[in-house]
């Protein structure tokens, strides 16, 4: 990989509260207010959204707007796959977190024979399925899609065939079957979960690094422990939901939760995790300026984003140097 490409995904179909489609624009305003040229540095591609479907009556109570979500996620997965195949680093700025399922599908489509590890920095586990969801909001379901696990032992909903049709299509996006194994998923500061999610997390033994662990050990030690857990993974995807921040710093998001990271902790954690040659994609999601005042959430998120991007750039420069032979040829090329 030689350069970063920004993938802008404004679909907010999976959220329960409207407004995250404006999150990328809020980041751009924060960039301007901080006197940065961040958005001039990188090529960007805008993935078409289907947010007009929000004006239609929802026909899928246990996976709201899943038909339109499927259309969007096909485009996201294809864009991520193409970006990786062109040797670029996809940095995804997305509205709601349901879109991450498509990012994962795109990574696996580009590298079908490689093992993927996922670091999920979030207040929520996002591991519901239509069979277990209490809300029907699909931003609570991306990891169930990636794991291809419906959590049927905890089923609470009788899901209609029409919903099942699109759910199976989403599960098989990119390539059929699971994109991720439970032992290759690591949570950070997840702290707001339902009983059904707790059951599947316990059943699979999925590790969650709590705020207390992050505070006590520090970002670099937590990153070391995460990568030790993911030592058998060929590549890693890092997904950062801004509600991983404490609600004092993250009112401008759909589901803020107390007892989260502060901005310096989140910045240090993202930098420590991104300083690893196996990371192939970074994603930031769920900024909602309609719930904010004075664009505070986006200002905080942009601080984290800019620092994270600098770490990615430095690592790509190092990779480019070390992958070339004495005459400048790419090693093995």
Beta strands, then each sheet from edge to edge (+ up, - down):
strand 1: 3-9
strand 2: 43-47
strand 3: 88-94
strand 4: 116-121
strand 5: 185-188
strand 6: 207-209
strand 7: 235-241
strand 8: 279-285
sheet 1: 2+ 1+ 3+ 8+ 7+ 4+ 5+ 6+
end
